[in-house]
């Protein structure tokens, strides 16, 4: 069972993210999940060569006839051989399924399928196998868990040569006793087997900490629908928080936990809403104060539940260097001009990012003296906020209209942009601000996307970066782009990869409606790795306020249009955005036919209000 976007739930059960209906039919395809067969439970070590078995449950032993000491340290493929002395896979075993299992293990993804297995005495079994990879804290796959739904196979192969009738009878009696511990219970017009799953021999603590906490929010919702015990386990808010932290990262859950009223919201409900996006809505924000004088081409970012704006292009192309803060925690939010010491030179076309909780990092842009490549840091929570220049070694070329993002809350990533004489760049640099003496490091890659400006960089999966759009170079020409590129910084040999693209030879074009080529758009990173694209400058057309969703973690990433209720921003380019508190995307600024607009603010709410 998966969450549906049109869920109509109410009461306390809604907050837990799913329902278990004892009065009527079970809310999942029970005839598919609980057949009249016992569950074998196997754990294999993914870090060792050939994935040796490190645990089997009693049901596995009783059904297969193999004792735990006979199988520990071996690969589970021996079940494809008929009898304990067979050295080769039985010819009736489907090689297509075997190849698919091997592929899933190599790629670290789930597998579900049906495979012919054999007991120790050689009698055939049908195993409906579900393999799930389990990842450690660093996203490395550490174990594979296999759950086997055993049923008798209607194949008469005769006795196994060299295996005694006495042993065969003993094994058959043992397995029959296991099958007999399950009895059919009417569910609607189905006879569903109700008994014990081998996994249930584990304690609640082991189930929660070692298995359930490693699953995705969708998987937890499905597991909670299987039976009463799992339903009760998946109601635990501590488990849901661990699931969210493993799925979204510790930094995202830390931000969510600091939202005012966070103690009153349910992690289970939040996981459902951020997964299904069922409550996403636009609304206009009314705040006091003003950002004056008027400007465009500024940069904004979120620090907790505060929106911070710096610089921009004023009247007569005057570079601005002032700092404004909007505290959305306040009962009556209003823009405040923050008095800071040692402000950086005025600029526009720069980037502003948040690192290390409350610190702002400013890079590049265009000022009175031309293009810049300097770095400034401001602790917004300091008693006397002061901009401090970071004298980092080996800086990149001065630039503006580049893309940037942050990793691990300490590292600044800068890519592309516009250099002197309008030259477009394609390089990527990293600056680790946690070092005493930071040094810029160019990220060496085997291939880079075409040079561009006005694009966005978004982080997903902790160490992966997604680049979208911009004004890209194509030979002597420049075109707006809808290309998507990704890079995994955890790889030893790093390389940008084209995921989708309108003008890339050989690039995959996903299903769904792709965004029109654009620049000066905004990208919003959602928990779990999905990216929302909004607005931007589109050639020859009035820019639409349509929202596009892409999940780069999918095997075949597909663009989806997100239809959102409420009133969207009137002007969808020349604006800036930031995600406040992990669940609210704030859009400010925008361009009209005659002037730049800073008086209208809009919020894209991703989850139910917890305030």
N, C-alpha and C positions, 0 to 999 in steps of 0.2 A: 504494500500500500504506500502511496506517495501523497504528500500534501497537495491539495487542489487549490487553485487560486480563488475559486468561488466558494470557499468554505463558509458555512452558515452555522457557526457555533456560538454558544452562549454559556454564561455561568462560569464556574471555576474550571470546568473541563476545558474551556476555550483557552485558558491561559497555559494549560499543559501542552497544547499543540495537537492533541488528537483525542479520540473518544474510544472507549471500549463499551459496547452496548450489550449488557447482559440480558436484557429483556427480549431482544430480537435477534436477527441473524448477525453473525459476526461481521465486522466491517472490513473484512479482507477475504480474499479467495481461499477459504480454508481447505477446499478440496485440492488445491495446488500446494499448500504449505504443509499440511499435516496428513500425509498418507498413512495407511496402516502398516507402518514400518518403524523400527527404532532408528535413533540418530547416532551415527558414529562421529566422534569428535577427535580431530587430529591437528597437532601443531607442529610445523616444520621450521627449522632455523634457516632464515633467508640469508644470513651472513656467512654461512659455511658452504663449501662447494657441494653441489648436488642436493641442496636443501634436505638435510637429514631430519628424520622424525625425532622430536624431543618429548612428545607427550601423545598418548592415546588414552581414550576413556575405556571403561569396562565394557560398554556396549560394543565398541569396536572389537575388543578381544573376544567376546562371547559370540558375535555374529561371524567373524572371519575365522575363528579358531586359532589365531595367532596370539600368543602371550606378548605382553608389552616388551619383555626382555628380548624377544625374538625380532622385534621390528625397530626398536630404538636405535638410531644411528643409520638407518637405511632410508633410501628414497621410497616413497609410497608407490612407485610404479610396479613393485613386486606383486601387487594385487592383480595386475594384468597378466600374470603368468599362472598357469593352471597347476597348482600344487607346489609344495615347498622345495621340490628339486628341479623344477622347470627353470631353464636359463633364458628362454626367449618369450616374448609377448605372444599370447595366443592369437592365431590368425583371425578369429571372430571379433577381436577388439577393433573398434572403428579408429583407423589411423587419422582420419580427419579431426576427430575429437581430441586425440592425443596431441596433434599439431597445434590445435587451438589452445589447449592447456599450456603447452610449452611457450606459445607466444604470450599468453597472459602473464605467465611467471616472469618472462624476460622483460616485459614492459611494466610489470608491477601493477596490474589492473585486476579487477574481479573476473571470475569465471563462473558460469553456471551451465551445466549440461549433464547429459546422461552417458554413463560409461559401463561397459561390461567388466566386472571384477570376478574373482574366484576366491572361495574359502580355501583354507589350508588343505581340506580334503579334496579339492578340485571341483566341487559343485559350484555352478555359476550363480552369480548375484548381479542384480541391476543396481548400480549406485547412482543416485541423483546427487551430483556433487556441486557444492557451492564453495569456491575458494575466495578468500578475502585477504589482501595484504594488510599488515599492521606496521605502522611507521613509528619510529622513535621521535625524540624531541627535535632532532635535526632533519626530519623528513626522510631519513634513511629507512628503507623497509627492513625490519628486523625479524619478523615472523610471517608465515602464511598459515592461516587457519582454514581447515577444511571440515565442512559439515557434510556428512554422507547420509542420505536417506535410502536405506537398504530395502529392497524387495526381492522376492524370489524371481529368478529368470526362468522362463519356460523353455529351457533347452536341455535335451537329454544327450549328454556326452559320454555316459557310461563311467565306470570307475577309473581312477587315475592309476596307471601302472606303478607298482612299487609302494603304494600307500595302502595300509592294512584296512580290512573291513571294520575291525574293532575301532581303530582311530576315526574312521569315517563316521561310524554310528555315534561315537562319543561326541564328535564335533557337531553332527546334525542335531542330536538331542539338546546340546547346549544352546545352539542357535535357535531351535524351536522354542525353548523356554523363554528366550528373549522376546521373540515375536509374540508369544502368548501373553506377555505382560501388558500388551496394548489391546484395548478393546474398543469397538465402534460405539460412538455416541451419535444419535441423530442430530444433525444441524440442518434445519430446513428439510430438503429432500435428499440430503447427502448423509452417508455414514462416515464420520470423521474419526480418525484414531485419536484417542486421548490417553496419554500415558506419560512417561517421563522422558525428557530429552537428556542425552548423555551430558550435555553442557550444563544441565541443571544440578549435576553432582558437585559443581564448583560452588563456593560460598558466594554470598551477595557481594562481599568486598572484592573478591577476585573478579567476578563478573563485571562489576562496575569499573574498577580501577585498571584492570588489565585488558579488558575486551571492549566493553561498551564505550568507554571514554575515548577510544581510538576511532570510533565510527563517525560518519558525517551526520549532521542534523537530520537529513532525510532518512538515513538508515535507522537512527534512533527512533524516529516516529514510526517506521515500519516494525521494528523490533517490539515496540511497546504495544502493538496490536496483536501480537501472537498469543499471549496468555496473561493470566492475572499476575503472576509473579513478575514477569518482565514489565508489565504495565506499572506495577507498584515501584519497581526499580527506576523506571524512566520518569517517574514523577519527581525524583529527587533533584532539587535545584543545584546542589553541589556537582552532581553528575552533569547536568546541562551546562554548567559553567565550564567544566573541563572539556566537554564536547565542543563548545563554542571557542574556547581558547585553542584547542588543537586544530580546529577548522579555520579559524580566522587569524590566529596569531596572538601572542601575549600583549602586544602593544594595542591592538584594537580592543581587546577585552578590558585592558586597563583603562582606556578612555571611556568605554561604556560604563564601567564601574564607578567612575567619578561624576557621572551625570547626576544632577540633583534629582532626588526621588528614586535613585537606582535601587535602593533597598526594597522599594515597593513593586518593582516590575519583576516579571518572571522570565528567567533565561530561556525557558522552553517556549514561551510565547514569542519572545524576541527572535529566537532562532527561526521559528516558523515564518514570522513576518518578513524577516530579512532574506529568507530563502525564497518564499513565494512572491514577495513584493505585492502582497494582496491589499495593503493599506496605503500604498504610495499615493501621495496627493500634493498638488501645488496649493500654496496660499500666499497672499500678499502680507508682508510684515509692515507694521506701523511702528516706527521708532522716532525718538526725538533727536534733537541736534542736527548737525549738518556737516558735511565735508566741504570746507571752503578754504580757498577759492575752488571753483569748479575745475575739473581736470579729466583727462582720459589717459589710457595706456598706463594705468597704475597697476600695482600687484597687491593681492590680498591672500591671507592664509588664516587658518584657525589655530588658536592656542587654547586647548580645552574647549570651553563654551564661549570664547571671545573671538570676534572677528577683528583682524588687524589689517590696516591698509597703510601702505607706504608709497610716497612719491607719485610720479605721473607727469603727464605733459600738460602744462597750464596754458594760459592765454599767450599768444605769440610764441608758441613752442618753448615756453619757459620750463626748464626742468625743476621739479618740486622735490623737497627732501623732508617733508613733515610726516608725522606718524599719528594715526587715528585708531582708536579702539572702540568697539561696540560690544558691551558685555550683555549677552543674551540671558544671563542668570538674573539680571536685575529685574525688579518688579516693573520698572518703566525704562526699558533699554533706550539709550541715546548715545549718539556719537560723541566721543571725548577726544579733544586734541591733547595728546600726551606730550608733556614737556620732558625731553630727553637731552642728555649731554652728548656732545661730540657727534652730531648727526653726520651721516655720510654726504658726499656731494649729491646734489639733485640729479634725477635721472628718470627715464622712462624705458620701456621695453626690457625691464629687468625681471628677476624672479625673487620671490620671498617665500621662505619655507620655514617650518617649525621642526626643531630638533631638541632632543633631551628635555621633553616636557614643556618648558616655558621659554625656551630660547628661540629667537628668530635669526635666520641666516639670510643675508642679502647678497646676491651675486649679479655682476655685470650690468648691462644696459647702456643707454646713450645719454651723455651729459653735456655740459658746456664745453668740456675739453675733448669731446668725441666719444668713441666707444670705450667701454670700461671692462676690466676683468678683476676688479677688487672684490674682497670678501669682508663683510661686516657682520658682527654678532651682537644681539641685544637680549639681555635677560629681562623679560617683561615683568617678572615678579620681584626684581631687585628694589630695594628701598629708594635708590636714586638711579633709575634706568639710564644706562650709558651705552651708546654704540661703540663697539670695540673692533678695530680693524685687525684681521688675521693676516699676518705676513707669511703666507704659504709659499713654499718653494715650487718651482717649475709650473707656473700657472698656465692655463690655456690661453689662446689668442683672445684679445678683447672682442666682445660680441654683444649683440642684442637680439631679441625675439628668439632666444634659444628655448629648449625644453629642459626642465629639471624635475627632480623628485628626491626623496630621501629614503635611505635604507637603515633599518635597525635603530632608528631614532638618533643616529650619530653620523651618518655618511651622506654627503651631498653628491648627487649625480647630475652632470651637465652634458647636454648633447646638442650638436648642431647650432644653428643660429646664423646671423648675418655679420660678417667681418667687414673690414675696410673695403671701400670701392664696391660695396654690394655683393661681395663674394659669399656664396653660401657654403656652410661647413657641414661635415658629416662625422666629425670626431666625437668621442665620448670620454669624459674624464670623471674621476672619483676623488673626493676630498674627505678624509677621515678626521672629523672635528674632535674626536676623543683623544687624539694624540697631543702631546705637549707641544710639539713643533709639526703641525700638519704639513703634508707634502701632497701636491696634486699628482695623481697617477693616471696616465692615459691607459684606458682599457684597450688592450691589443686584441683585435678580432680578425678572423679569417676573411670576413666580408662585411661591408657596411651598406646600409640603404643609401639611395641617392641623397645628396646634400639638400637641406631644407631649412626653412624657418617657419614660425607660427604653428608648430606641431605640439603635441602633448606627450608626456611620459607618465606612465602609471605603474605602480608596483603591485604585483600579485604573487602569491606563493612564497613570500618572504624575500627571495633572491632573484625573482624574475621581473623583467621590465617590458612593458608594452608601449610601443610608439604608434601614434595614429595621426594621419593627415598632415596638414601643413602645405606650404608652397614649395614644391620640390623641383629640382633641376632635372631636365631631360634633354641631354645634348646641349644645344645653345639656348633652349627654351626653358620656361618655368611654367609649371601647371599646378593648380590646386590638386590635392591628392586625397584619396580615401584608402590608401594602403595601410595595412597593419603589419608591424614587425615585432618580434619578440627576441629577447636574449636572456639566457640563464647564466647569471654571474657565479653560480656554484660550480659550473663546468670548468675543467682545466683548459680545454680548447674552446674559447668563447666565440660565438658567431651569431650575428643577427640572422633571423629566419623570417621569410615572408609568409605570413599566415593567410592573409587575404589581400587582394589588390586589384585595382581597376586597370592598371597599366603595367603590371609586372609580368613578363613572359613566364609561363609555366606556373604562375601563382594560382593557388586554389581560390575559387570563387564560391563562397558559402551560399547555402540556401537562405531564403528570407530576403527582406528588403534592405539592401546596404545603404548607408548614408551617402548622399552626394558628396563629391570632393569638396573640401573646405579647409580653411585655416582660421586662426583666432577663435577656435571653439573652446569648450571646456570638457574635461574628462573627470568623471567621478568614480573613484575606486570603492567597490562594495565589499563587505566582508565575504570571504570565500573566493575572491579572485575575479568576480565579474566587473566589467567596466561599462559605465553609462557615458554616452557621448551626447552633448547638447549644444545646439546653436552653431555659430561660426559664420564666416563670410563665404557665401556660395555664389559662384559666377553667374551673373545675369538674372539672378532671382532674389526676391525678397526673402531673407533667411527665415526658415520655419523654426518653431519652438518644439519640434518633434524630439522625443527621447529615443535613443537607440541603445540596445543592450547587447553586449558580446561577452561570452564566457570563453576565454582563451584556454581554459583547462580541458575543454571538450575535445574528443578525438577529431571531430570535424566542426570547428567553431562556426556558429551560425548567427548572423545578425537578426535581432528581433526588435520590432517597434513596440515600445511600451506606451500603451494608452493610459494616460493619467488624468484623473478628474481634477477639478479645481481650475483656478485661473493661472495660466503660465505667464512668464514675463512677456511684455509686448515686443521687446526688441532683443533679438537673439544673437547679436554679435557686438564686439567691443566691450564685453562685460568680463567679470571675474567671478570665480566661485571658490568655495571651500566647504569641507565637511565638518560640521560642528558636533561635538559629542558623539561622533560615530553614526548618528542616525538622521542628521539634518543637513542637507546641502543648501547653502545660502548663496544666492545669485544676486550680485549687485552691479550697478552700472549698465550701460547699453547705449546704443547709438540710434538717434532719430534722424530724420532727413536734414535737420538743421543744427542740432546740438547734441552734446553728450549729456546723458542723464545719470545723475548720481542720487536722486531723491527716492527712487523706487527700489525696494528690496523684496525678494521673493524667497520663499522656503520650499524646498522639495522634501517633504517628510517621508522618511523611509520606514518608520515604525510608529506604533501608537504612542501618543504623548505619555510621558511618565512624570510630568510636572504637576 
